[in-house]
């Protein structure tokens, strides 16, 4: 792949929160021709997400919070229903990050998680790779009400609902977040709630 790209130049456009770069490069197409290409890339680091599930109760834990980029696109869709998630700090592993985020956001203290996939959710614009996990939870793991970190200006509503209802909310477009859809469908495909939920 690298032999098809040359003369890469990178210009930083913004570092206000994350890094927005303009990247120009020469790319060789399949017909042998070289063309100059310009793209923008947004680097906010990598992230984690997790589906917490209780197979005995048939429930999952999700969150609801305001997302300005969605609101900017469609004011009726500004409140986003998602799995618990968070950005990875420089020195933390994805596993350590998601265990911390679970306690901060939804108030459950878990110790064991299973990574089920890695995904670039918008590879044409974002460098972010999402490390996606599943983990069982029980009522005994709850240590506080959750809601996020006030100092980070988070206001997160914790939602416990049936797995079947969550699947219906994908179909009704109440759930639109890609990582959440992927993890709910993973649970369905792999029968985390029993064989009947694979249908």
C-alpha positions in Angstrom: 0.0 0.0 0.0 2.7 2.5 0.9 4.2 2.4 -2.6 1.0 3.9 -3.9 1.3 7.0 -1.7 4.0 9.7 -1.8 4.7 13.3 -1.1 2.6 13.5 2.0 2.2 16.9 3.6 0.3 17.7 6.8 -1.1 21.1 7.8 -2.7 21.5 11.3 -5.9 23.4 10.9 -7.0 23.3 14.6 -5.9 22.0 18.0 -8.8 23.6 20.0 -10.0 20.2 21.5 -8.6 17.5 19.2 -6.4 17.9 16.1 -7.9 18.7 12.7 -5.4 18.3 9.9 -5.3 18.8 6.2 -3.4 16.0 4.5 -2.2 16.3 0.9 -0.6 13.4 -0.9 0.0 11.9 -4.3 -1.9 8.7 -4.9 -1.4 6.2 -7.6 -4.7 4.8 -9.0 -5.2 1.3 -10.5 -4.7 2.7 -14.0 -1.2 3.8 -13.1 -1.9 7.5 -13.0 -0.8 9.7 -10.1 -3.1 12.4 -8.7 -2.8 14.9 -5.9 -5.4 14.3 -3.3 -6.5 16.5 -0.3 -8.3 15.2 2.7 -9.1 16.4 6.2 -8.5 14.2 9.2 -9.8 14.6 12.8 -7.7 13.0 15.5 -9.3 12.8 18.9 -7.6 9.6 20.0 -9.2 6.2 20.4 -12.3 5.2 22.3 -14.1 2.3 24.0 -17.7 1.2 24.3 -19.4 -1.6 26.2 -22.7 -3.4 26.3 -23.7 -4.4 29.8 -26.1 -7.2 29.8 -28.0 -9.3 32.3 -29.1 -12.6 30.7 -31.3 -13.7 33.7 -33.3 -10.4 33.7 -33.1 -10.1 29.9 -31.9 -6.5 30.2 -29.2 -4.1 29.0 -27.8 -0.9 30.4 -27.7 2.1 28.0 -27.3 5.8 28.4 -29.0 8.9 27.1 -27.2 12.2 26.7 -27.1 15.4 24.7 -24.8 15.4 21.6 -24.2 18.7 20.0 -23.0 17.5 16.6 -26.3 15.5 16.2 -28.3 18.5 17.4 -26.6 20.6 14.8 -27.7 18.2 12.1 -31.2 17.5 13.4 -32.6 19.3 16.5 -35.1 16.5 17.0 -32.3 13.9 17.4 -30.0 15.7 19.9 -30.5 13.3 22.7 -28.6 10.1 21.9 -29.2 6.6 23.3 -25.9 4.8 23.5 -23.9 2.1 25.3 -21.5 3.3 28.0 -18.4 4.7 26.3 -15.4 6.9 26.7 -12.1 8.2 25.3 -8.9 6.3 26.0 -6.3 8.4 28.0 -2.7 8.2 26.7 -1.4 5.7 29.2 -4.5 3.5 29.8 -5.5 0.3 28.1 -9.0 0.0 26.5 -9.9 -2.4 29.3 -8.9 -0.1 32.1 -10.7 2.8 30.4 -14.0 1.1 29.9 -14.1 -0.3 33.4 -13.6 3.2 34.8 -16.2 4.7 32.4 -18.8 2.1 33.5 -18.5 3.2 37.1 -18.5 6.9 36.3 -21.3 6.9 33.8 -23.7 4.2 34.9 -22.7 3.4 38.5 -21.8 -0.3 38.2 -18.4 -1.6 39.4 -17.3 -4.4 37.0 -14.0 -6.2 37.0 -14.1 -8.4 33.9 -14.8 -7.4 30.3 -14.7 -9.2 27.0 -13.4 -7.5 23.8 -15.6 -8.5 20.9 -14.5 -6.2 18.1 -12.5 -3.2 16.9 -14.0 -0.7 14.5 -13.4 2.6 12.7 -16.8 4.2 12.8 -16.1 7.0 10.3 -12.8 6.1 8.6 -13.2 8.8 5.9 -12.8 11.6 8.5 -11.8 10.3 11.9 -8.7 8.5 13.1 -10.6 7.1 16.1 -10.7 3.3 16.5 -13.4 2.0 18.9 -12.6 -1.0 21.1 -15.9 -2.6 21.8 -16.7 -4.9 24.8 -19.5 -6.8 26.4 -19.8 -7.7 30.1 -22.5 -9.2 32.3 -23.8 -7.1 35.2 -26.0 -7.7 38.2 -27.8 -5.5 40.7 -25.2 -6.3 43.3 -22.6 -4.5 41.2 -24.3 -1.1 41.5 -22.3 1.2 43.7 -24.0 4.6 42.9 -26.5 6.2 40.5 -24.0 7.1 37.8 -24.5 10.2 35.6 -21.0 11.0 34.6 -18.3 13.3 35.9 -19.6 16.8 36.7 -16.2 18.3 36.1 -16.4 17.1 32.5 -19.8 18.7 32.1 -21.5 15.4 31.7 -25.2 14.8 32.3 -25.9 11.2 31.6 -29.2 9.4 32.1 -28.9 5.7 32.9 -31.4 3.4 31.1 -32.1 -0.2 32.0 -34.4 -1.8 29.5 -35.2 -5.2 28.0 -32.9 -6.5 25.2 -36.0 -7.0 23.0 -37.0 -3.4 23.5 -33.4 -2.2 22.6 -33.6 -4.2 19.3 -37.0 -2.6 18.6 -35.5 0.8 19.2 -32.9 0.1 16.4 -35.7 -0.7 14.0 -37.7 2.4 15.0 -34.5 4.6 14.7 -34.7 5.6 18.4 -31.2 4.2 18.6 -29.0 5.6 15.9 -25.5 5.4 17.4 -23.3 3.0 15.4 -21.3 1.4 18.2 -24.6 0.7 20.1 -26.2 -0.9 17.1 -23.1 -3.0 16.5 -23.0 -4.3 20.1 -26.7 -5.0 20.3 -26.5 -6.9 17.1 -23.4 -8.8 18.4 -25.5 -9.8 21.4 -28.3 -11.0 19.1 -26.0 -12.9 16.7 -24.1 -14.6 19.5 -27.1 -15.5 21.6 -26.1 -13.6 24.8 -29.8 -13.8 25.8 -30.5 -17.2 24.4 -31.0 -18.8 21.0 -34.4 -17.3 20.5 -32.9 -13.8 20.3 -30.9 -14.8 17.2 -34.1 -14.6 15.1 
